[in-house]
Amino acid sequence: MARIYRQLDGVLLFDKPLELSSNTALQKVRRLFQAEKAGHTGTLDPLATGLLPICFGEATKFSMALLDADKTYRALLRLGQTTTTGDAEGEITAEHPVEVGQDDVDAVLAKFRGEIQQLPPMHSALKHLGKPLYEYIRKGETIERELRSVVIHELILNSFSGNEMDITVRCSKGTYIRTLAEDIGAALGCGAHLIGLRRTAIAHFNLNDGYNWQQLAAMSDEERAACVLPLESLIPDMPRLQLDAGQIKRLAQGQRLGLDTGLPDGKISLHGPQGFIGVGLLQGRRLAPDRLLTNVAKQAATSSP
């Protein structure tokens, strides 16, 4: 019997397991929830675990904020070894004795807080001429890359013993943690590579509020549905504006509204009689539609007097 998929809108905070690609995890979760449409925000490598927000249905329209948001990771570094990929998947290229102490580690980590420069790794999905860099490296080609500015908001040493270092990193979009591991190792003079990575937060979403596969698979349909966060959870800090049915209908037709809202110019979370309807753009007391729910016209019509 063919599987029946349904319209489902909202966000699931999924705890991605080890050795599963982000896309494979997405498809497994989508089938479990029998959702017609789903997408994820922020790829995690197969060797990384942790927070992978799954956006169902209309949530994909409002997920861009998560792609640009700060992210937090727990990372485990192996000192004294460098690899071809900067992580445990690669072959060891060099080994050095680890002759560093706590003071050395503290001093080096201090240099990596704030705005830093990173060279994107060849083993990454960053594109060159329409192809990800990892496709070039598979052919033995190395592409010249430019340094990129990223921001390390927090860099906390959880533990350091022997040749292993456990750190927590809160960083800006575009930060490569394996590159950070390599650069820390180089600054310590012994080299390093990443042997474990777990994403614990994206923006305001925290892994503590997430669910793993075993938990979800053991639930009833009703219990799983209760795990899905509403669309508005994607934009909690956006100013909110209440509209009536007539105003919603005009926006749905592409019209701009003249409103004295008292809100600052920028994106606004829009709500109607039946709840959240999308995002508008306010500019000089003129409100234009930015991203509206697909059924907003129907919602406005049923709410009209």
C-alpha distance (Angstrom), angle and dihedral (degrees) to the residues before:
residue distance angle dihedral
M1 . . .
A2 3.80 . .
R3 3.79 115.1 .
I4 3.81 113.2 -109.1
Y5 3.79 114.7 -136.6
R6 3.79 124.0 -159.5
Q7 3.76 139.8 -157.3
L8 3.80 107.8 -95.5
D9 3.81 125.0 170.8
G10 3.78 125.8 -168.6
V11 3.80 145.1 58.7
L12 3.80 130.6 -72.5
L13 3.80 119.4 -162.5
F14 3.80 100.3 -141.5
D15 3.79 124.6 -168.8
K16 3.80 101.6 -141.2
P17 3.79 113.6 -145.2
L18 3.78 128.4 -135.2
E19 3.83 121.4 -79.7
L20 3.80 94.6 18.0
S21 3.80 121.0 113.5
S22 3.79 117.8 -128.9
N23 3.80 91.4 -114.4
T24 3.81 93.3 49.9
A25 3.81 89.4 49.2
L26 3.80 89.7 49.7
Q27 3.80 93.5 52.2
K28 3.82 93.0 46.9
V29 3.80 91.4 51.8
R30 3.80 92.7 43.8
R31 3.82 91.4 53.7
L32 3.81 91.8 46.1
F33 3.81 91.1 53.9
Q34 3.83 91.8 37.7
A35 3.80 88.9 -132.3
E36 3.80 120.2 170.9
K37 3.80 94.2 -145.0
A38 3.80 133.7 20.0
G39 3.78 140.8 158.8
H40 3.80 137.0 175.9
T41 3.79 131.3 -130.0
G42 3.77 118.1 -135.1
T43 3.80 119.7 6.3
L44 3.79 120.3 -114.0
D45 3.81 119.8 -158.3
P46 3.84 116.9 -118.4
L47 3.82 89.8 -107.1
A48 3.81 91.1 53.7
T49 3.79 124.7 80.1
G50 3.76 135.8 -168.2
L51 3.76 142.5 57.6
L52 3.81 115.3 25.4
P53 3.82 111.1 162.0
I54 3.81 110.3 -146.1
C55 3.80 112.8 -153.2
F56 3.79 115.2 -154.5
G57 3.79 124.0 -157.3
E58 3.80 114.5 -42.8
A59 3.82 91.4 12.2
T60 3.81 88.9 78.9
K61 3.83 87.6 70.4
F62 3.79 92.3 62.1
S63 3.81 101.8 36.5
M64 3.82 97.2 94.6
A65 3.80 90.9 92.9
L66 3.81 89.8 63.6
L67 3.80 92.7 52.2
D68 3.81 89.4 56.9
A69 3.82 96.2 39.4
D70 3.79 130.6 107.4
K71 3.79 114.8 -94.8
T72 3.81 133.2 -154.5
Y73 3.81 125.4 -145.7
R74 3.78 139.2 -178.8
A75 3.81 106.6 -143.7
L76 3.80 132.8 -172.5
L77 3.80 117.1 -154.3
R78 3.79 128.6 -162.8
L79 3.79 109.0 -148.0
G80 3.79 123.3 -152.0
Q81 3.79 97.5 37.3
T82 3.80 134.6 79.5
T83 3.81 124.2 -165.6
T84 3.78 137.5 -162.0
T85 3.81 92.1 -107.3
G86 3.79 101.7 33.4
D87 3.80 90.2 -115.1
A88 3.79 140.9 66.3
E89 3.82 93.1 -80.6
G90 3.79 92.8 70.4
E91 3.77 132.9 76.9
I92 3.79 118.8 -98.0
T93 3.80 110.3 -101.1
A94 3.81 101.0 177.7
E95 3.80 141.1 5.3
H96 3.79 127.6 -156.1
P97 3.79 134.5 175.1
V98 3.80 114.6 -98.4
E99 3.79 104.6 -127.2
V100 3.79 101.2 159.9
G101 3.78 131.9 115.6
Q102 3.79 136.6 -155.6
D103 3.81 93.1 -85.6
D104 3.82 91.0 52.8
V105 3.80 91.3 50.7
D106 3.81 93.4 47.8
A107 3.80 92.0 49.4
V108 3.81 93.5 49.1
L109 3.81 95.2 46.1
A110 3.80 89.6 52.5
K111 3.81 88.9 61.6
F112 3.81 91.6 58.4
R113 3.81 97.4 54.4
G114 3.78 117.3 101.6
E115 3.81 125.1 13.2
I116 3.79 113.1 -5.8
Q117 3.80 137.7 168.2
Q118 3.80 121.4 -114.1
L119 3.78 132.6 -173.8
P120 3.83 107.6 -140.6
P121 3.82 110.5 -120.9
M122 3.79 121.4 -114.0
H123 3.80 88.3 -128.5
S124 3.81 92.4 69.8
A125 3.80 140.8 97.7
L126 3.82 92.2 -114.9
K127 3.79 106.2 129.2
H128 3.80 131.0 -124.6
L129 3.81 117.4 -175.5
G130 3.79 89.3 -12.8
K131 3.82 96.3 -52.2
P132 3.82 127.6 99.2
L133 3.78 115.1 -110.6
Y134 3.80 93.1 -118.6
E135 3.82 89.3 66.9
Y136 3.81 90.2 59.7
I137 3.80 94.2 47.9
R138 3.82 89.8 51.9
K139 3.82 86.7 61.1
G140 3.79 91.7 47.7
E141 3.81 93.5 -105.4
T142 3.77 124.0 135.3
I143 3.80 118.8 -156.2
E144 3.79 121.5 -151.4
R145 3.81 108.9 -114.3
E146 3.77 133.0 -168.5
L147 3.77 125.9 -127.8
R148 3.79 114.1 -102.1
S149 3.79 129.6 -152.7
V150 3.80 116.1 -124.0
V151 3.78 131.5 166.3
I152 3.80 125.5 -125.8
H153 3.80 102.0 -159.0
E154 3.80 94.5 179.4
L155 3.78 132.5 11.8
I156 3.80 112.9 179.0
L157 3.79 126.8 -179.3
N158 3.79 107.8 -138.8
S159 3.78 96.3 176.6
F160 3.79 142.0 -17.7
S161 3.77 122.8 -165.9
G162 3.79 130.2 154.6
N163 3.79 107.4 -41.9
E164 3.81 99.0 -16.8
M165 3.77 129.7 87.3
D166 3.82 125.4 -172.6
I167 3.81 115.6 -159.7
T168 3.80 139.5 170.5
V169 3.80 116.6 -140.9
R170 3.81 128.8 -169.0
C171 3.78 107.1 -171.8
S172 3.78 146.2 162.6
K173 3.78 127.8 -98.5
G174 3.79 114.2 -70.0
T175 3.82 97.3 30.3
Y176 3.81 114.9 142.4
I177 3.80 109.3 -149.0
R178 3.80 93.6 -165.0
T179 3.82 88.7 54.6
L180 3.80 88.9 49.5
A181 3.81 88.6 51.9
E182 3.81 91.7 50.5
D183 3.80 92.5 47.0
I184 3.81 92.6 48.9
G185 3.80 89.1 50.8
A186 3.80 91.5 49.2
A187 3.81 91.2 49.6
L188 3.82 89.6 51.3
G189 3.80 89.4 51.5
C190 3.80 95.8 -125.4
G191 3.80 103.6 79.7
A192 3.80 126.7 -125.2
H193 3.78 144.1 -156.8
L194 3.78 136.1 -161.4
I195 3.81 116.6 -98.0
G196 3.79 100.5 167.7
L197 3.79 136.5 21.6
R198 3.79 131.1 178.9
R199 3.81 124.0 176.2
T200 3.78 109.7 -142.4
A201 3.81 103.8 174.5
I202 3.79 144.6 14.9
A203 3.80 114.9 -166.9
H204 3.84 105.4 -52.2
F205 3.83 94.6 -16.1
N206 3.81 115.6 100.5
L207 3.79 130.6 -163.5
N208 3.81 89.4 -131.4
D209 3.80 86.9 73.1
G210 3.81 93.6 48.8
Y211 3.79 135.4 98.3
N212 3.80 131.8 -134.0
W213 3.79 126.8 -141.7
Q214 3.79 95.7 -99.5
Q215 3.79 91.9 53.4
L216 3.80 93.9 48.2
A217 3.82 94.7 44.6
A218 3.81 90.9 53.9
M219 3.81 93.9 52.9
S220 3.78 130.3 93.1
D221 3.80 118.5 -115.9
E222 3.81 89.7 -101.3
E223 3.80 92.8 51.1
R224 3.80 91.8 48.9
A225 3.80 91.6 49.1
A226 3.81 89.0 54.8
C227 3.83 88.9 59.1
V228 3.81 92.3 63.1
L229 3.79 112.8 97.4
P230 3.83 120.1 -141.5
L231 3.80 122.7 -99.9
E232 3.80 92.5 -106.3
S233 3.81 89.7 63.9
L234 3.81 87.3 78.1
I235 3.81 92.5 63.2
P236 3.82 106.8 31.3
D237 3.80 96.4 149.8
M238 3.81 97.4 47.3
P239 3.84 115.1 112.4
R240 3.79 111.8 -103.0
L241 3.81 128.5 -133.5
Q242 3.80 127.6 -172.7
L243 3.82 116.6 -144.1
D244 3.78 133.0 -173.6
A245 3.81 125.0 -125.1
G246 3.79 94.1 -97.2
Q247 3.79 93.3 52.6
I248 3.80 91.2 47.7
K249 3.78 91.4 51.9
R250 3.79 92.0 52.1
L251 3.82 91.3 49.3
A252 3.81 89.9 48.7
Q253 3.80 87.8 56.3
G254 3.80 90.1 54.7
Q255 3.79 96.6 -103.7
R256 3.79 125.1 141.5
L257 3.78 121.2 -125.8
G258 3.78 125.5 -140.4
L259 3.81 104.8 -137.5
D260 3.78 137.2 163.5
T261 3.79 96.3 -149.1
G262 3.79 101.3 154.5
L263 3.82 87.4 -132.2
P264 3.82 123.7 125.8
D265 3.79 119.9 -104.5
G266 3.79 114.4 -88.3
K267 3.78 139.2 66.5
I268 3.80 117.7 -15.8
S269 3.82 130.6 -163.8
L270 3.81 105.6 -126.3
H271 3.80 124.8 -148.4
G272 3.79 133.2 -177.7
P273 3.78 137.2 -176.4
Q274 3.81 90.3 -70.4
G275 3.81 97.3 43.2
F276 3.80 136.6 -101.0
I277 3.82 114.5 15.1
G278 3.80 104.3 170.1
V279 3.77 144.3 -82.8
G280 3.79 128.5 -50.6
L281 3.79 133.4 -168.0
L282 3.79 117.1 -126.8
Q283 3.80 117.7 -158.0
G284 3.77 122.1 166.8
R285 3.81 96.5 -25.3
R286 3.81 90.8 -46.4
L287 3.80 116.9 114.9
A288 3.80 118.6 -158.2
P289 3.83 128.5 179.6
D290 3.79 114.5 -101.2
R291 3.82 106.4 170.2
L292 3.79 119.2 -8.2
L293 3.79 131.0 -178.2
T294 3.79 113.9 -95.6
N295 3.79 92.8 -118.8
V296 3.79 95.5 46.5
A297 3.82 93.3 109.8
K298 3.81 90.5 53.0
Q299 3.80 90.1 45.6
A300 3.79 90.9 52.1
A301 3.80 92.2 47.7
T302 3.80 94.2 51.5
S303 3.79 90.1 47.7
S304 3.82 94.4 50.5
P305 3.81 117.7 107.0
